[in-house]
Amino acid sequence: MNLSAIGQLIQERRSSLHIKQEDLAELAGITTKTIYMLENGKGNPSYSTLAQILNVLGLEITVQIKNNIE
């Protein structure tokens, strides 16, 4: 999943919960600009920042590692 898709997911989830960008930013302890940038597929949030946002939205990060070496 790329950053643009993650941003869209965050925006859709935030909207479905009727949370404003400003409120999400405050709850996650980050700036509104960070939320705006992420929802628009810009910026490069740290894992920690992304985890804080997703936690507020009731989502989580799952990492899958594939071994393509034969």
N, C-alpha and C positions, 0 to 999 in steps of 0.2 A: 504494500500500500504506500503510495507516495504522499508527500506533504500536502498536496492539493486535495487529495481524497480524504486525508485525516481532517483537514480544515473544514471540508464540507460535512463530514460526519459530526464534528463538534458543533457547527452552526445548526444543523438539523436537530441534534439532540437538545441544544440550548433552547431553540425555538419551541420544541415540543414541550419543554418544561416551563415555558413562559418566563425565561430568565433573560434579562438584558445583559449586554456585553459588560457594562459597568458592574453589575451585580456579580457576574461570574468572576470577573477580575478580582473583585474584593474578596469573594469567598475563597478563591485560589491563592490569594496573596501575591498577585502579579498586576501588571498595568493593563489598562483597557487597550492600549496600543498593541500589546502582545496578543491579546485575543483577536483584535481586528486583523493584524498581520497574519496570524495563523489561519483564520477563517478565509482569508483571501489568498492562501497558498504562498505566502511570503514569509520571510524570516527563517530562522533556523533554531527552534526552541530546544533547550536541553531536555534530556530524558526526564529530569526532575520536574521541570516546568510542565511538560506534557502530562506527566503522571498526576500532578496537582490538579490540572484542569479536568482530566478524565475522572479523577476521584470525585470531584464536586458533581460531575454529571452522572455518576453511578456507572462509569465505564472503567475498563482496565486494559492494560497493555499485555498482550500475549506474544511471546517471541517463539518462533519455530526455526530451528536450525536444521538444514538439510545437508547431508553428506553426499556430494556428487562424485566422490573419488571412488574409482573401482579398483 
